[in-house]
Amino acid sequence: MTTPAAAVWGRAEQQDFRARVRGCLLGGAVGDALGAGIAALSLDEIRAAHGPDGAADLVPAYGRRGAVTAATQLTLFTVDGLIRAQVRRDTGAWHPPTDVHRAHLRWAATQRDWGPDERRKDNGWLAREEWLYTRRDPSRSCLTGLADEVLGTVDKPKNPTARDAGAVVRSAPFGLLVGWEPQLVCQLAVECAAQTHGHPTAYLSAGAFAVIVHGLARGETVDGSVQRALSLLTNRPGHQPVTDALKQALGAVRQGIPSPTRIDALGDPENAEDALAVAVYCTLVGEDVRHGLRLAVNHDGPSHTTGTLCGALLGALHGETALPPAWLAELEGRSTILELADDFAMEMTQGPALHGPAASAPGWLQRYPRG
C-alpha cells in the first residue's frame, strides 16, 4: 500500500488532483443536498410537489436549503481517517482500516453528544466542527455498527444482513488514493464497509464504487473504470448481484432516452448494488453535472443516496469547476468540505514535507494527531 512520493507530482498534476478531490467531495455533498429534501417521497409525490419534471433545484431539508445528510458527514470522517492513517505511517503503526474506524467512531460521537469534547486533544479539527453535531438520518446499520469500539472485519463483519448503501455512500475517498493499485483500493473499501455492513453485496458495492472513483480520479473513462471494478470483483464470493447490477447499468445506456422509468428498471436503490447502478447510469447518460444529478434524485427511492454517489462520480470525472455554482453557494458545510479536500490533496502529494525525517509541521500534527 503505497502513495506516490512528492517528487513525482508536478505542479499541473497536483492542481488536477486537487480539482478532482474537491470535485468528488463537493459533488457528493451537492448530490446529497439535492436529494435530501425529496428522499422520503415517491416519484409521483415529487412531481406533485415540484412539477412534471420533478425537483430541478435544491429543496429545503432539516430547516434549510442545501442541507446534507449523514452520507456527507461520514464521507468527511472517512477523509479524516485516511489523512490520519498517512500521518501515523511515520510511527510504523500503519493500519488504514483501524484509522478509518477510529474516524467513524468520532462521527458516531457527533450523533450522541451535544457538541465537541474540548478535552479530547486527539480528536483533531474535524471533530470540533459544531455543525456536524446533528443527526441527519444515518442508516441504522451505521449507528449499530459503530455503537462500540469492536472492529468488524470481512471474516467477522458487523451487521451481516445489512445490505443498504450506508457504507457505499462514505466510500468515495478511498478512490482518491490515486497512488494505490486498484485492487488495494477495493480491499480497503471492502474492509472498512464491513465495519458496519456485513452483507457481501453491501461491502462489495463499496469496493466497486471506490474503484470506479479511483479510475475517474486518474483521468480514465467511466466505462473503463466500471470494467475494472467488474474484473476485480469476479473472484470474490457473493459478487454476482453487484456485477449484474453494474452490467445492467452499462446496458441501460443503449436503451434510449434517460428517464425515471429506466432508472426504476435498475432495481431498488434501498439496496447497495442497485443504488450504485443508478449512480453509474446517471453519470454515463447525464449531459452535464446538473442533468446527471437531476436524473439521479428524481425516482422512487432514497434520492440522497443516489445523489451522493452520482455527485461524487461526476465531481471526480469533471473536477470542481463543473459543479453548478448556485448549488455550491448554498451547500451546508462548504468551507469545511473545501478545507478537508485541500488537506487531503496536500497530504497525498506533499506529506513528507509535513511530517517526515527531514521536516515536521507541528500545526499539521495538531490538525491530524497521531494518537
C-alpha positions, 0 to 999 in steps of 0.5 A: 500500500503505497502513495506516490512520493512528492517528487513525482507530482508536478505542479499541473498534476497536483492542481488536477488532483486537487480539482478532482478531490474537491470535485468528488467531495463537493459533488457528493455533498451537492448530490446529497443536498439535492436529494435530501429534501425529496428522499422520503417521497415517491416519484409521483409525490415529487412531481406533485410537489415540484412539477412534471419534471420533478425537483430541478433545484435544491429543496429545503431539508432539516430547516434549510436549503442545501442541507446534507445528510449523514452520507456527507458527514461520514464521507468527511470522517472517512477523509479524516481517517485516511489523512490520519492513517498517512500521518501515523505511517511515520510511527510504523503503526500503519493500519488504514482500516483501524484509522478509518474506524477510529474516524467513524467512531468520532462521527458516531460521537457527533450523533450522541453528544451535544457538541465537541469534547474540548478535552479530547486533544486527539480528536483533531479539527474535524471533530470540533466542527459544531455543525456536524453535531446533528443527526441527519438520518444515518442508516441504522446499520451505521449507528449499530455498527459503530455503537462500540469500539469492536472492529468488524472485519470481512471474516467477522463483519458487523451487521451481516444482513445489512445490505443498504448503501450506508457504507457505499455512500462514505466510500468515495475517498478511498478512490482518491488514493490515486497512488494505490493499485486498484485492487488495494483500493477495493480491499480497503473499501471492502474492509472498512464497509464491513465495519458496519455492513456485513452483507457481501453485496453491501461491502462489495458495492463499496469496493466497486464504487471506490474503484470506479472513483479511483479510475475517474480520479486518474483521468480514465473513462467511466466505462473503463473504470466500471470494467475494472471494478467488474474484473476485480470483483469476479473472484470474490464470493457473493459478487454476482448481484453487484456485477449484474447490477453494474452490467445492467447499468452499462446496458441501460445506456443503449436503451434510449432516452434517460428517464425515471422509468429506466432508472426504476428498471435498475432495481431498488436503490434501498439496496447497495448494488442497485443504488450504485447502478443508478449512480453509474447510469446517471453519470454515463447518460447525464449531459452535464453535472446538473442533468446527471444529478437531476436524473439521479434524485428524481425516482422512487427511492432514497434520492440522497443516496443516489445523489451522493454517489452520482455527485461524487462520480461526476465531481471526480470525472469533471473536477470542481469547476463543473459543479453548478455554482448556485448549488455550491453557494448554498451547500451546508458545510462548504468551507469545511468540505473545501478545507478537508479536500485541500488537506487531503490533496496536500497530504497525498502529494506533499506529506513528507514535507509535513511530517517526515525525517527531514521536516515536521509541521507541528500545526499539521500534527495538531490538525491530524494527531497521531494518537 
